[in-house]
Amino acid sequence: MTDIESEVLRMVKPTPAQDKRVLSIVEELTKKVIVESRKLDAHVELMLVGSVAKGTHLKDPDIDLFMLFPESTSPEKMKEAGLELGRRVIKGREHYAQHPYVRGIYKGFKVDLVPAFKIRDTRSKMSAVDRTPFHTDFVKKNLKKGMEDDVRLLKRFMKGIGCYGAEAKVQGFSGYLCELLTMRFGSFRKALEVATEWKVGEALELPNYPGSEFPEPLTFVDPVDSTRNVASAVAPETLLRFIVSSREYLKSPRLEFFFPKELEIWGAERIREVAGARLQNIVSVDFPKLDLIDDVTYPQLRKSLSAITALLERSEFDIEKTSVSVDNESHLLVELTSISLPKTRKHRGPPVNSENVSEFLAKWNSLGVSKPYTEDDRWYVMTERQFERADELIRAKIGSMPLGKDVQKQGKFEIISGERLLDKRHLAALTHHFDERMPWQR
């Protein structure tokens, strides 16, 4: 371990006193849940899962407490009783991404109270989170003593480079995946060394724990469920960021890889300077911020952005780059090669010997800007575009596009482009779009 890694570990590893406080909070929460479960006549068994249970947590960890219901409980009863227990104990917010649970703050700690079924093995999984207790048990039994600190370093490195978390906003590496990578390669540095040679499509597994093949950019077979890819959330961009960051860190280790400077929001002049002519070809679709959890919000934003780019590409606009940004509003940014296209376009017709030629000529003799003509054994005609500018096209079609369900409900969209984006409300979104530095390069 280098001096930098030793220093990082001193900064992120909880002290015995801090661990004692966390465990006392867990005990307190457990007692409260049990008391409330008796009032509801709900039979639950409490289990601490996640990094605190495995001893791989950082300072100020989240507390993940599972409320395990008997398999005989109906899914409706599990959901209803589990959410009610969560509301009574931590008064948090209900989350409904793939599985209902309650998240809140209790005595300074972020707590997830999660209802699940107590199953015998992962083959009898009944809900999306039932295998989580098996993950906890597997890591506790198989992570070699002394590797906990390597996991902590890998987690903090992932956080520093913006790759930590399997949630939809990040599309990165979960804590469990960091534990498996450390287990597979033996140390923090070895995991980085191996990662420098990865490519999109990399497939990994623990020895003696083979599994299915998966289509995602990165695969790590879940040792407790061979039909699951632990790395399924990792997006191609996140994977490439980790690969590049690993190479650069091993060449020149610096504290900034673990603790980068905060992103500074640029002013209008700085954005104009960096963006140059690109600014004129940016379109932002703005609408109110969705009052939903991130795991519901971001898939809908990305779906909406895909619908917009598909519309533009069908109309022959070339997309250079896109980005999603959320602050007081939602911003979907599309950067084009050019925001405008020529007024006329070359429309492709049938081959000269096709049976459809007569129909094509009859239609386009009067409708085309030019008369139909032949080129390379095919008919063509010059036609007039309905929309020459990308922003005009989006503005006209946004109401009928297949956007995310809750995005569609907003009903109020602003389509803004070019210099008009240099107002205060767009500066953060434009900074994120144009600042292409890695976090450790700031």
KEPADO-160509 format. One record per residue (C-alpha): residue in three letters; y, x, z. Coordinates in steps of 0.001 Angstrom, whole numbers, m for minus. Layout:
BEGIN
<rest=ALA, y=Y, x=X, z=Z>
...
END
This chain:
BEGIN
<rest=MET, y=0, x=0, z=0>
<rest=THR, y=3378, x=1402, z=m1041>
<rest=ASP, y=6391, x=1594, z=1243>
<rest=ILE, y=7920, x=m1358, z=m608>
<rest=GLU, y=4792, x=m3454, z=m123>
<rest=SER, y=4653, x=m2544, z=3572>
<rest=GLU, y=8289, x=m3580, z=3913>
<rest=VAL, y=7666, x=m6883, z=2116>
<rest=LEU, y=4716, x=m7575, z=4370>
<rest=ARG, y=6843, x=m6997, z=7460>
<rest=MET, y=9303, x=m9518, z=6068>
<rest=VAL, y=6816, x=m12269, z=5164>
<rest=LYS, y=3945, x=m11994, z=7637>
<rest=PRO, y=4233, x=m14347, z=10619>
<rest=THR, y=4341, x=m12819, z=14092>
<rest=PRO, y=1745, x=m13876, z=16703>
<rest=ALA, y=4462, x=m15928, z=18414>
<rest=GLN, y=5270, x=m17744, z=15165>
<rest=ASP, y=1593, x=m18445, z=14544>
<rest=LYS, y=1231, x=m19808, z=18057>
<rest=ARG, y=4104, x=m22225, z=17461>
<rest=VAL, y=2637, x=m23430, z=14154>
<rest=LEU, y=m732, x=m24101, z=15745>
<rest=SER, y=881, x=m25947, z=18641>
<rest=ILE, y=2643, x=m28212, z=16119>
<rest=VAL, y=m698, x=m28819, z=14366>
<rest=GLU, y=m2272, x=m29782, z=17687>
<rest=GLU, y=629, x=m32102, z=18461>
<rest=LEU, y=413, x=m33805, z=15080>
<rest=THR, y=m3355, x=m34170, z=15396>
<rest=LYS, y=m3012, x=m35985, z=18718>
<rest=LYS, y=m336, x=m38287, z=17315>
<rest=VAL, y=m2458, x=m39217, z=14297>
<rest=ILE, y=m5470, x=m39946, z=16484>
<rest=VAL, y=m3409, x=m42186, z=18788>
<rest=GLU, y=m1967, x=m44114, z=15850>
<rest=SER, y=m5331, x=m44349, z=14078>
<rest=ARG, y=m6816, x=m46095, z=17123>
<rest=LYS, y=m4020, x=m48645, z=17029>
<rest=LEU, y=m4865, x=m49337, z=13367>
<rest=ASP, y=m8606, x=m49295, z=14021>
<rest=ALA, y=m8888, x=m46568, z=11410>
<rest=HIS, y=m11668, x=m44023, z=11841>
<rest=VAL, y=m10294, x=m40642, z=10781>
<rest=GLU, y=m11166, x=m37026, z=11399>
<rest=LEU, y=m8308, x=m34501, z=11240>
<rest=MET, y=m8701, x=m31218, z=9392>
<rest=LEU, y=m6126, x=m28482, z=8939>
<rest=VAL, y=m6313, x=m27174, z=5377>
<rest=GLY, y=m4210, x=m24892, z=3209>
<rest=SER, y=m2835, x=m21441, z=3933>
<rest=VAL, y=m2352, x=m21921, z=7694>
<rest=ALA, y=m6023, x=m22800, z=8107>
<rest=LYS, y=m7063, x=m19799, z=5983>
<rest=GLY, y=m4716, x=m17310, z=7657>
<rest=THR, y=m2969, x=m16447, z=4369>
<rest=HIS, y=361, x=m18179, z=5093>
<rest=LEU, y=3834, x=m16703, z=4998>
<rest=LYS, y=6579, x=m17227, z=7557>
<rest=ASP, y=7800, x=m20837, z=7851>
<rest=PRO, y=4660, x=m22269, z=6223>
<rest=ASP, y=3985, x=m25819, z=5155>
<rest=ILE, y=1466, x=m27667, z=7321>
<rest=ASP, y=m1250, x=m29504, z=5371>
<rest=LEU, y=m3191, x=m31896, z=7556>
<rest=PHE, y=m5965, x=m33999, z=6048>
<rest=MET, y=m6947, x=m37357, z=7508>
<rest=LEU, y=m10611, x=m37682, z=6529>
<rest=PHE, y=m11988, x=m41203, z=6219>
<rest=PRO, y=m15716, x=m42044, z=6106>
<rest=GLU, y=m17168, x=m42428, z=2610>
<rest=SER, y=m17900, x=m46063, z=3431>
<rest=THR, y=m14148, x=m46775, z=3544>
<rest=SER, y=m12806, x=m48538, z=462>
<rest=PRO, y=m10208, x=m46608, z=m1589>
<rest=GLU, y=m7686, x=m49369, z=m913>
<rest=LYS, y=m8235, x=m49166, z=2864>
<rest=MET, y=m8053, x=m45348, z=2780>
<rest=LYS, y=m4770, x=m45469, z=893>
<rest=GLU, y=m3235, x=m48240, z=3000>
<rest=ALA, y=m4234, x=m46802, z=6391>
<rest=GLY, y=m3493, x=m43209, z=5372>
<rest=LEU, y=48, x=m43992, z=4256>
<rest=GLU, y=731, x=m46107, z=7319>
<rest=LEU, y=m440, x=m43272, z=9600>
<rest=GLY, y=1794, x=m40841, z=7752>
<rest=ARG, y=4793, x=m43142, z=8049>
<rest=ARG, y=4244, x=m43613, z=11774>
<rest=VAL, y=3733, x=m39943, z=12614>
<rest=ILE, y=6288, x=m38041, z=10516>
<rest=LYS, y=8460, x=m40814, z=9025>
<rest=GLY, y=8384, x=m38990, z=5685>
<rest=ARG, y=8453, x=m40051, z=2065>
<rest=GLU, y=5415, x=m41390, z=279>
<rest=HIS, y=4265, x=m39337, z=m2707>
<rest=TYR, y=2176, x=m40753, z=m5519>
<rest=ALA, y=1526, x=m38059, z=m8117>
<rest=GLN, y=m2274, x=m38235, z=m8465>
<rest=HIS, y=m3030, x=m39171, z=m4889>
<rest=PRO, y=m1009, x=m40972, z=m2193>
<rest=TYR, y=211, x=m38960, z=790>
<rest=VAL, y=3235, x=m38684, z=3075>
<rest=ARG, y=5519, x=m35651, z=3211>
<rest=GLY, y=8150, x=m35132, z=5879>
<rest=ILE, y=9780, x=m32682, z=8260>
<rest=TYR, y=8417, x=m32389, z=11798>
<rest=LYS, y=10180, x=m30064, z=14242>
<rest=GLY, y=11429, x=m27854, z=11418>
<rest=PHE, y=8161, x=m27671, z=9452>
<rest=LYS, y=7422, x=m29376, z=6150>
<rest=VAL, y=4287, x=m31429, z=6743>
<rest=ASP, y=1926, x=m33174, z=4335>
<rest=LEU, y=m307, x=m35828, z=5881>
<rest=VAL, y=m2956, x=m36530, z=3274>
<rest=PRO, y=m5646, x=m39230, z=3417>
<rest=ALA, y=m8966, x=m38250, z=1845>
<rest=PHE, y=m12653, x=m39008, z=2062>
<rest=LYS, y=m15028, x=m36900, z=4131>
<rest=ILE, y=m17652, x=m36129, z=1503>
<rest=ARG, y=m20901, x=m34179, z=1727>
<rest=ASP, y=m20326, x=m32056, z=m1376>
<rest=THR, y=m17931, x=m31969, z=m4308>
<rest=ARG, y=m20334, x=m33891, z=m6555>
<rest=SER, y=m19597, x=m36995, z=m4484>
<rest=LYS, y=m15810, x=m36552, z=m4811>
<rest=MET, y=m14101, x=m39940, z=m4610>
<rest=SER, y=m10394, x=m39039, z=m4761>
<rest=ALA, y=m8252, x=m36309, z=m6341>
<rest=VAL, y=m8026, x=m34203, z=m3169>
<rest=ASP, y=m11481, x=m34555, z=m1626>
<rest=ARG, y=m12527, x=m31034, z=m2628>
<rest=THR, y=m9590, x=m29406, z=m769>
<rest=PRO, y=m11465, x=m29043, z=2562>
<rest=PHE, y=m14196, x=m27206, z=631>
<rest=HIS, y=m11555, x=m24788, z=m717>
<rest=THR, y=m10440, x=m24061, z=2835>
<rest=ASP, y=m13988, x=m23445, z=4039>
<rest=PHE, y=m14817, x=m21252, z=1036>
<rest=VAL, y=m11820, x=m18959, z=1519>
<rest=LYS, y=m12373, x=m18686, z=5282>
<rest=LYS, y=m15981, x=m17628, z=4673>
<rest=ASN, y=m15498, x=m15359, z=1653>
<rest=LEU, y=m12095, x=m13683, z=1874>
<rest=LYS, y=m12862, x=m10250, z=3312>
<rest=LYS, y=m11093, x=m9223, z=6479>
<rest=GLY, y=m7878, x=m7383, z=5662>
<rest=MET, y=m7334, x=m9147, z=2341>
<rest=GLU, y=m5089, x=m11787, z=3949>
<rest=ASP, y=m2133, x=m9425, z=3642>
<rest=ASP, y=m2877, x=m8788, z=m37>
<rest=VAL, y=m2822, x=m12565, z=m582>
<rest=ARG, y=543, x=m12723, z=1175>
<rest=LEU, y=1934, x=m10017, z=m1106>
<rest=LEU, y=631, x=m11769, z=m4214>
<rest=LYS, y=2109, x=m15096, z=m3104>
<rest=ARG, y=5489, x=m13547, z=m2382>
<rest=PHE, y=5411, x=m11699, z=m5713>
<rest=MET, y=4661, x=m14978, z=m7500>
<rest=LYS, y=7519, x=m16653, z=m5638>
<rest=GLY, y=9893, x=m13835, z=m6535>
<rest=ILE, y=9170, x=m13974, z=m10259>
<rest=GLY, y=9227, x=m17789, z=m10349>
<rest=CYS, y=5496, x=m18337, z=m10928>
<rest=TYR, y=4338, x=m19741, z=m7560>
<rest=GLY, y=3202, x=m23329, z=m7288>
<rest=ALA, y=923, x=m25611, z=m9281>
<rest=GLU, y=3411, x=m28486, z=m9120>
<rest=ALA, y=4752, x=m29914, z=m12373>
<rest=LYS, y=8200, x=m28356, z=m11976>
<rest=VAL, y=6831, x=m24779, z=m11874>
<rest=GLN, y=3501, x=m25026, z=m13752>
<rest=GLY, y=2360, x=m21881, z=m11994>
<rest=PHE, y=m172, x=m20286, z=m9659>
<rest=SER, y=m1302, x=m22237, z=m6599>
<rest=GLY, y=m1935, x=m20608, z=m3232>
<rest=TYR, y=m5668, x=m21156, z=m3714>
<rest=LEU, y=m5529, x=m19380, z=m7082>
<rest=CYS, y=m3740, x=m16417, z=m5459>
<rest=GLU, y=m6527, x=m16258, z=m2868>
<rest=LEU, y=m9229, x=m16310, z=m5546>
<rest=LEU, y=m7481, x=m13620, z=m7598>
<rest=THR, y=m7289, x=m11381, z=m4530>
<rest=MET, y=m10925, x=m12121, z=m3748>
<rest=ARG, y=m11963, x=m11377, z=m7337>
<rest=PHE, y=m10092, x=m8077, z=m7749>
<rest=GLY, y=m9943, x=m6815, z=m4159>
<rest=SER, y=m6224, x=m6240, z=m3575>
<rest=PHE, y=m2702, x=m7202, z=m4573>
<rest=ARG, y=m2175, x=m4114, z=m6731>
<rest=LYS, y=m5569, x=m4389, z=m8419>
<rest=ALA, y=m4844, x=m8010, z=m9360>
<rest=LEU, y=m1595, x=m6877, z=m11001>
<rest=GLU, y=m3292, x=m3972, z=m12775>
<rest=VAL, y=m5910, x=m6280, z=m14284>
<rest=ALA, y=m3261, x=m8861, z=m15230>
<rest=THR, y=m1401, x=m6330, z=m17380>
<rest=GLU, y=m4270, x=m6579, z=m19906>
<rest=TRP, y=m4511, x=m10372, z=m19932>
<rest=LYS, y=m3801, x=m12547, z=m22961>
<rest=VAL, y=m3320, x=m16279, z=m23310>
<rest=GLY, y=m6803, x=m17776, z=m23102>
<rest=GLU, y=m8026, x=m15410, z=m20345>
<rest=ALA, y=m11130, x=m16734, z=m18541>
<rest=LEU, y=m12061, x=m15631, z=m14997>
<rest=GLU, y=m14624, x=m16497, z=m12370>
<rest=LEU, y=m16046, x=m15083, z=m9168>
<rest=PRO, y=m19370, x=m13247, z=m9462>
<rest=ASN, y=m22240, x=m15724, z=m9128>
<rest=TYR, y=m19928, x=m18714, z=m9613>
<rest=PRO, y=m19970, x=m19457, z=m13367>
<rest=GLY, y=m18671, x=m22701, z=m14774>
<rest=SER, y=m17519, x=m24660, z=m17768>
<rest=GLU, y=m15237, x=m23450, z=m20542>
<rest=PHE, y=m11683, x=m24782, z=m20466>
<rest=PRO, y=m8927, x=m25024, z=m23101>
<rest=GLU, y=m5991, x=m24010, z=m20852>
<rest=PRO, y=m4019, x=m20740, z=m21221>
<rest=LEU, y=m5701, x=m19335, z=m18086>
<rest=THR, y=m9061, x=m20242, z=m16591>
<rest=PHE, y=m10419, x=m19509, z=m13127>
<rest=VAL, y=m13583, x=m21471, z=m12421>
<rest=ASP, y=m13437, x=m23226, z=m9061>
<rest=PRO, y=m16286, x=m21748, z=m6971>
<rest=VAL, y=m16720, x=m25048, z=m5111>
<rest=ASP, y=m16690, x=m27211, z=m8266>
<rest=SER, y=m17764, x=m25522, z=m11490>
<rest=THR, y=m16332, x=m28370, z=m13589>
<rest=ARG, y=m12767, x=m27622, z=m12449>
<rest=ASN, y=m10289, x=m24977, z=m13614>
<rest=VAL, y=m8193, x=m23799, z=m10650>
<rest=ALA, y=m5614, x=m22408, z=m13099>
<rest=SER, y=m5242, x=m25602, z=m15157>
<rest=ALA, y=m1584, x=m26013, z=m14127>
<rest=VAL, y=m505, x=m22572, z=m15409>
<rest=ALA, y=1687, x=m22955, z=m18515>
<rest=PRO, y=1674, x=m20281, z=m21260>
<rest=GLU, y=5238, x=m19255, z=m20379>
<rest=THR, y=4325, x=m18833, z=m16694>
<rest=LEU, y=1258, x=m16771, z=m17528>
<rest=LEU, y=3262, x=m14475, z=m19828>
<rest=ARG, y=5955, x=m14086, z=m17173>
<rest=PHE, y=3323, x=m12936, z=m14663>
<rest=ILE, y=1795, x=m10492, z=m17151>
<rest=VAL, y=5163, x=m8937, z=m18054>
<rest=SER, y=6313, x=m8809, z=m14423>
<rest=SER, y=3052, x=m7128, z=m13364>
<rest=ARG, y=3504, x=m4418, z=m15997>
<rest=GLU, y=7111, x=m3783, z=m15017>
<rest=TYR, y=6424, x=m3752, z=m11274>
<rest=LEU, y=3615, x=m1233, z=m11597>
<rest=LYS, y=5900, x=990, z=m13701>
<rest=SER, y=8815, x=736, z=m11293>
<rest=PRO, y=8183, x=m1082, z=m7980>
<rest=ARG, y=11311, x=m2649, z=m6519>
<rest=LEU, y=12052, x=m5098, z=m3742>
<rest=GLU, y=13753, x=m7377, z=m6302>
<rest=PHE, y=10365, x=m8436, z=m7664>
<rest=PHE, y=9674, x=m10115, z=m4321>
<rest=PHE, y=13216, x=m11101, z=m3364>
<rest=PRO, y=15386, x=m11484, z=m6473>
<rest=LYS, y=19076, x=m12237, z=m6369>
<rest=GLU, y=20058, x=m15874, z=m6605>
<rest=LEU, y=20887, x=m17054, z=m10108>
<rest=GLU, y=24657, x=m17073, z=m10464>
<rest=ILE, y=25974, x=m20059, z=m12405>
<rest=TRP, y=28163, x=m18794, z=m15221>
<rest=GLY, y=31607, x=m20085, z=m16005>
<rest=ALA, y=32585, x=m21483, z=m19382>
<rest=GLU, y=33929, x=m18162, z=m20685>
<rest=ARG, y=30774, x=m16276, z=m19762>
<rest=ILE, y=28612, x=m18894, z=m21475>
<rest=ARG, y=30796, x=m18768, z=m24583>
<rest=GLU, y=30495, x=m14964, z=m24589>
<rest=VAL, y=26697, x=m14914, z=m24222>
<rest=ALA, y=25933, x=m17893, z=m26444>
<rest=GLY, y=28276, x=m17020, z=m29280>
<rest=ALA, y=27571, x=m19115, z=m32378>
<rest=ARG, y=24453, x=m20578, z=m30735>
<rest=LEU, y=26626, x=m22868, z=m28637>
<rest=GLN, y=27580, x=m24931, z=m31697>
<rest=ASN, y=23907, x=m25747, z=m32311>
<rest=ILE, y=23071, x=m27041, z=m28820>
<rest=VAL, y=22549, x=m30753, z=m28089>
<rest=SER, y=22177, x=m32079, z=m24537>
<rest=VAL, y=20693, x=m35495, z=m23780>
<rest=ASP, y=22037, x=m36509, z=m20356>
<rest=PHE, y=21034, x=m39368, z=m18078>
<rest=PRO, y=20945, x=m40117, z=m14325>
<rest=LYS, y=18647, x=m38086, z=m12087>
<rest=LEU, y=15331, x=m39870, z=m11479>
<rest=ASP, y=14756, x=m40848, z=m7843>
<rest=LEU, y=11141, x=m39685, z=m7978>
<rest=ILE, y=9145, x=m36727, z=m6711>
<rest=ASP, y=9054, x=m33641, z=m8952>
<rest=ASP, y=5399, x=m34125, z=m9889>
<rest=VAL, y=6325, x=m37465, z=m11469>
<rest=THR, y=9771, x=m36492, z=m12771>
<rest=TYR, y=9015, x=m33310, z=m14728>
<rest=PRO, y=6091, x=m34590, z=m16841>
<rest=GLN, y=8320, x=m37498, z=m17881>
<rest=LEU, y=11213, x=m35180, z=m18731>
<rest=ARG, y=8938, x=m32954, z=m20829>
<rest=LYS, y=7433, x=m35976, z=m22593>
<rest=SER, y=10939, x=m37201, z=m23408>
<rest=LEU, y=11968, x=m33785, z=m24693>
<rest=SER, y=8856, x=m33653, z=m26905>
<rest=ALA, y=9736, x=m37052, z=m28377>
<rest=ILE, y=13246, x=m35813, z=m29192>
<rest=THR, y=12050, x=m32587, z=m30815>
<rest=ALA, y=9408, x=m34487, z=m32817>
<rest=LEU, y=12106, x=m36810, z=m34167>
<rest=LEU, y=14274, x=m33844, z=m35157>
<rest=GLU, y=11428, x=m31978, z=m36825>
<rest=ARG, y=10418, x=m35058, z=m38829>
<rest=SER, y=13990, x=m35085, z=m40114>
<rest=GLU, y=13715, x=m31391, z=m41120>
<rest=PHE, y=15788, x=m29866, z=m38312>
<rest=ASP, y=14483, x=m26487, z=m37097>
<rest=ILE, y=14160, x=m26087, z=m33297>
<rest=GLU, y=14971, x=m22667, z=m31821>
<rest=LYS, y=14596, x=m23337, z=m28084>
<rest=THR, y=14447, x=m26213, z=m25601>
<rest=SER, y=14953, x=m26478, z=m21847>
<rest=VAL, y=14942, x=m29031, z=m19033>
<rest=SER, y=17468, x=m28901, z=m16206>
<rest=VAL, y=18036, x=m31202, z=m13230>
<rest=ASP, y=21049, x=m31101, z=m10910>
<rest=ASN, y=23167, x=m34173, z=m10202>
<rest=GLU, y=21953, x=m35395, z=m13590>
<rest=SER, y=19046, x=m34799, z=m15917>
<rest=HIS, y=19714, x=m32621, z=m18977>
<rest=LEU, y=17356, x=m32182, z=m21937>
<rest=LEU, y=18700, x=m29318, z=m24053>
<rest=VAL, y=17708, x=m28681, z=m27661>
<rest=GLU, y=18945, x=m25619, z=m29513>
<rest=LEU, y=18657, x=m25828, z=m33292>
<rest=THR, y=18928, x=m23282, z=m36084>
<rest=SER, y=21726, x=m25502, z=m37333>
<rest=ILE, y=22987, x=m28772, z=m35866>
<rest=SER, y=23743, x=m30059, z=m39358>
<rest=LEU, y=21824, x=m30202, z=m42625>
<rest=PRO, y=23043, x=m30641, z=m46237>
<rest=LYS, y=23943, x=m34176, z=m47241>
<rest=THR, y=21218, x=m34200, z=m49894>
<rest=ARG, y=17564, x=m33288, z=m49636>
<rest=LYS, y=14728, x=m32644, z=m52067>
<rest=HIS, y=12209, x=m35480, z=m51817>
<rest=ARG, y=8651, x=m34676, z=m52919>
<rest=GLY, y=6894, x=m37173, z=m55166>
<rest=PRO, y=3394, x=m37495, z=m56654>
<rest=PRO, y=1679, x=m35050, z=m59050>
<rest=VAL, y=2666, x=m35601, z=m62689>
<rest=ASN, y=m784, x=m37007, z=m63573>
<rest=SER, y=m997, x=m39332, z=m60574>
<rest=GLU, y=m1431, x=m43093, z=m60989>
<rest=ASN, y=1563, x=m43554, z=m58623>
<rest=VAL, y=4104, x=m41957, z=m60996>
<rest=SER, y=5331, x=m45281, z=m62466>
<rest=GLU, y=5973, x=m46719, z=m59017>
<rest=PHE, y=7814, x=m43526, z=m57943>
<rest=LEU, y=10014, x=m43487, z=m61054>
<rest=ALA, y=10819, x=m47183, z=m60826>
<rest=LYS, y=11980, x=m46790, z=m57214>
<rest=TRP, y=13924, x=m43541, z=m57469>
<rest=ASN, y=15579, x=m43956, z=m60870>
<rest=SER, y=18152, x=m46171, z=m59135>
<rest=LEU, y=17999, x=m44942, z=m55512>
<rest=GLY, y=18117, x=m41168, z=m55940>
<rest=VAL, y=21216, x=m39017, z=m55985>
<rest=SER, y=19678, x=m37388, z=m59068>
<rest=LYS, y=17219, x=m38696, z=m61618>
<rest=PRO, y=13588, x=m37780, z=m60839>
<rest=TYR, y=12480, x=m34468, z=m62320>
<rest=THR, y=9316, x=m32369, z=m62528>
<rest=GLU, y=8683, x=m28980, z=m61034>
<rest=ASP, y=5326, x=m27151, z=m60778>
<rest=ASP, y=3393, x=m30223, z=m61995>
<rest=ARG, y=4927, x=m32585, z=m59416>
<rest=TRP, y=7759, x=m35122, z=m59409>
<rest=TYR, y=10817, x=m34642, z=m57216>
<rest=VAL, y=14124, x=m36399, z=m56666>
<rest=MET, y=17292, x=m35503, z=m54746>
<rest=THR, y=18084, x=m38101, z=m52081>
<rest=GLU, y=20825, x=m38597, z=m49499>
<rest=ARG, y=20092, x=m38071, z=m45819>
<rest=GLN, y=20777, x=m40928, z=m43440>
<rest=PHE, y=21784, x=m38463, z=m40709>
<rest=GLU, y=23238, x=m35042, z=m41413>
<rest=ARG, y=23768, x=m34082, z=m37754>
<rest=ALA, y=21099, x=m33798, z=m35067>
<rest=ASP, y=23274, x=m35351, z=m32364>
<rest=GLU, y=23992, x=m38392, z=m34545>
<rest=LEU, y=20288, x=m38830, z=m35262>
<rest=ILE, y=19363, x=m38683, z=m31552>
<rest=ARG, y=22167, x=m41068, z=m30630>
<rest=ALA, y=20959, x=m43617, z=m33186>
<rest=LYS, y=17251, x=m43393, z=m32303>
<rest=ILE, y=17133, x=m42665, z=m28537>
<rest=GLY, y=16608, x=m46313, z=m27635>
<rest=SER, y=13414, x=m46594, z=m29665>
<rest=MET, y=11806, x=m43231, z=m28874>
<rest=PRO, y=8587, x=m42912, z=m26786>
<rest=LEU, y=10317, x=m41376, z=m23762>
<rest=GLY, y=8896, x=m41067, z=m20251>
<rest=LYS, y=8448, x=m44486, z=m18627>
<rest=ASP, y=11179, x=m44067, z=m16002>
<rest=VAL, y=13445, x=m42138, z=m18376>
<rest=GLN, y=13258, x=m45097, z=m20773>
<rest=LYS, y=14383, x=m47413, z=m17970>
<rest=GLN, y=17630, x=m45485, z=m17515>
<rest=GLY, y=18993, x=m47077, z=m20657>
<rest=LYS, y=22175, x=m45009, z=m20435>
<rest=PHE, y=22130, x=m41750, z=m22394>
<rest=GLU, y=24925, x=m39374, z=m23312>
<rest=ILE, y=24395, x=m37119, z=m26333>
<rest=ILE, y=26750, x=m34133, z=m26104>
<rest=SER, y=26941, x=m31034, z=m28291>
<rest=GLY, y=28856, x=m27831, z=m29006>
<rest=GLU, y=32096, x=m26971, z=m27202>
<rest=ARG, y=32084, x=m30292, z=m25352>
<rest=LEU, y=29229, x=m28883, z=m23224>
<rest=LEU, y=31557, x=m26350, z=m21590>
<rest=ASP, y=32607, x=m28760, z=m18861>
<rest=LYS, y=31648, x=m28252, z=m15229>
<rest=ARG, y=28719, x=m30673, z=m15230>
<rest=HIS, y=26803, x=m28688, z=m17885>
<rest=LEU, y=27390, x=m25131, z=m16656>
<rest=ALA, y=24204, x=m24880, z=m14575>
<rest=ALA, y=22024, x=m26274, z=m17384>
<rest=LEU, y=23592, x=m23916, z=m19935>
<rest=THR, y=23211, x=m20939, z=m17588>
<rest=HIS, y=19489, x=m21642, z=m17190>
<rest=HIS, y=19160, x=m22043, z=m20957>
<rest=PHE, y=21028, x=m18894, z=m22023>
<rest=ASP, y=20260, x=m16517, z=m19130>
<rest=GLU, y=16954, x=m15154, z=m20429>
<rest=ARG, y=16620, x=m12386, z=m17842>
<rest=MET, y=13618, x=m12264, z=m15531>
<rest=PRO, y=14512, x=m12993, z=m11876>
<rest=TRP, y=14058, x=m9313, z=m10952>
<rest=GLN, y=16512, x=m8280, z=m13688>
<rest=ARG, y=19517, x=m10154, z=m12249>
END
